[in-house]
Amino acid sequence: MPYEPPADLAALSLTELAEAVAARRLPPVAAWTPVREGESHMRIAADGSWYHEGGRINRPAMVSAFSGLLTRDEAGRHWLMTPYERLSIEVEDAAFIATDMDVRHDEAGRPVIAFRLNTDDVVLAGPDHPLTARGTAEVPAYYLAVRHGTEARLNRSTYGQLIDYALTLSEPEALAVASQGAYFGLLPA
């Protein structure tokens, strides 16, 4: 079956964004208790590219399928999970890259910030998916919690969109945004 990329974020209503989030049925990896542990021979590069035994995985559908099996433990190690085994996977920075964002407002008028990931997942920033500012004031890095301990790093254009939006709300020295009732400071600590 050919890969069909989803609609552009700007073309989706808030209801359609919520439906896109719900439509991504993911395996119940948190409920699995694998008995074997091993090495996947896979790597996710800092630019979001996936590799297996040194060769790049070029099929978006495969990357999307594997991404649904990712977890990160308390020690920061990433794993590909199955019901029977968990396989370590090297992640150079974050497991995902946020490649686009858009802001909508819910029925109560509260902002909802939607992010599209390099795996075509849609994640709505909020209490369950907080934004975090890291790095320095000169070289900031922004991350979004995705699922099972994994994160997405906002690419340069996406964090530029986020900062442009934040500047419409506050002064540069107090840069912050809100989404789904949660407040996120955008100045690295």
C-alpha positions in Angstrom: 0.0 0.0 0.0 1.5 3.4 -0.9 2.3 5.9 1.8 -0.2 8.8 2.0 1.1 11.8 3.8 -1.4 13.5 6.0 -2.8 17.0 5.4 -0.8 20.0 6.3 -1.4 21.2 9.9 -2.7 24.6 8.7 -5.4 22.8 6.7 -6.8 20.9 9.7 -9.4 22.2 12.2 -8.9 21.6 15.9 -11.4 18.8 15.7 -9.5 17.2 12.8 -6.2 17.6 14.8 -7.8 15.8 17.7 -9.1 13.1 15.3 -5.5 12.7 13.8 -4.2 12.2 17.3 -6.8 9.6 18.2 -6.5 7.8 14.8 -2.9 6.8 15.5 -3.6 3.5 17.2 -0.4 2.5 18.9 0.5 -0.9 20.4 0.2 -1.1 24.2 4.0 -1.1 24.8 3.6 0.1 28.4 1.7 -3.1 29.2 4.3 -5.4 27.7 6.8 -7.2 29.9 9.4 -8.7 27.6 11.6 -11.5 28.9 14.5 -11.0 26.5 16.7 -8.0 25.9 19.0 -7.4 23.0 20.4 -4.9 20.4 18.4 -3.6 17.5 21.4 -2.5 15.5 19.4 0.6 14.8 20.1 4.3 15.3 18.1 7.5 15.1 20.4 10.4 14.0 20.1 13.9 15.4 18.3 14.9 12.2 15.6 12.3 12.7 16.9 9.8 10.1 16.7 6.2 11.0 19.4 3.6 10.3 19.7 -0.1 10.5 23.1 -1.7 10.4 24.5 1.5 8.9 22.0 1.7 6.1 19.4 4.4 6.1 15.7 3.3 6.4 14.0 5.2 3.5 10.5 3.9 3.8 8.3 6.4 5.8 5.8 3.6 6.7 8.6 1.5 8.3 9.9 4.5 10.3 6.3 5.2 11.4 5.7 1.6 12.4 9.0 1.4 14.4 8.3 4.7 16.1 5.2 3.3 17.6 7.3 0.8 19.5 9.7 3.3 21.1 10.1 3.8 24.8 12.7 5.6 26.9 13.5 4.4 30.4 14.4 6.4 33.5 18.1 6.1 32.7 17.5 7.8 29.3 18.0 4.6 27.2 15.7 4.1 24.2 14.1 0.7 23.4 12.1 -0.9 20.6 9.5 -3.0 22.4 7.7 -6.1 21.4 5.7 -8.4 23.7 8.6 -10.8 23.9 11.8 -8.7 23.8 13.1 -5.2 24.1 15.9 -4.1 21.8 18.1 -1.1 22.5 18.2 1.6 19.9 20.8 4.4 19.8 19.3 7.8 19.7 21.7 10.7 19.1 19.4 13.5 20.5 15.7 13.0 20.5 13.7 10.1 19.0 11.5 12.5 17.0 11.8 15.8 15.2 8.9 18.4 15.3 8.7 19.6 11.8 5.7 22.0 11.9 3.4 23.7 14.4 0.2 25.6 14.4 -2.0 27.3 17.0 -5.7 26.8 17.4 -8.2 27.7 20.1 -10.6 25.4 21.9 -14.2 26.1 22.7 -13.2 28.1 25.8 -10.8 30.2 23.8 -7.6 28.6 25.2 -4.7 28.1 22.8 -3.8 24.6 21.7 -0.4 24.2 20.0 -0.3 21.3 17.6 3.0 19.9 16.4 3.6 17.5 13.4 6.5 15.1 13.9 8.8 13.7 11.2 6.8 10.4 11.6 3.6 12.3 10.7 2.3 12.0 14.2 0.4 15.0 15.6 1.1 15.9 19.2 -0.9 18.6 21.1 1.3 20.4 23.6 -0.3 20.4 27.1 -0.1 18.9 30.5 0.6 15.4 29.1 2.9 16.7 26.4 4.9 19.5 27.9 7.4 21.7 26.1 10.9 22.1 27.6 13.5 24.7 26.9 17.2 23.5 27.1 20.5 24.7 25.9 21.6 28.3 26.4 20.2 31.7 25.5 22.6 31.8 22.6 21.9 28.2 21.4 18.4 27.2 22.7 16.9 23.7 22.1 13.2 23.0 22.5 11.7 19.6 23.2 8.2 18.2 23.3 7.2 15.2 25.3 5.7 12.6 22.9 4.9 9.2 24.6 6.5 6.6 26.8 9.3 8.9 27.9 10.3 9.9 24.3 10.7 13.4 23.1 10.7 15.4 19.9 13.2 18.2 19.3 11.8 21.1 17.5 13.7 21.7 14.2 15.0 25.2 13.5 12.0 26.4 11.5 9.5 25.0 14.0 11.2 26.6 17.0 11.3 29.8 14.9 7.5 29.5 14.5 7.1 28.9 18.3 9.2 31.9 19.2 7.4 34.1 16.7 4.1 33.0 18.3 5.5 33.6 21.8 6.6 37.1 20.9 3.0 38.0 20.0 2.1 37.1 23.6 5.0 38.4 25.8 8.2 40.4 25.9 11.5 38.6 25.0 12.7 38.5 28.6 9.5 36.7 29.7 9.1 34.4 26.6 6.4 31.8 27.3 3.4 30.1 25.7 0.3 28.2 27.0 -1.4 25.2 25.4 -4.4 23.3 26.8 -4.2 25.2 30.0 -0.5 24.4 30.7 2.2 27.2 30.8 5.6 26.7 29.3 8.6 29.1 29.7 10.8 29.2 26.6 13.9 30.6 28.2 16.6 28.0 28.8 17.5 27.7 32.5 
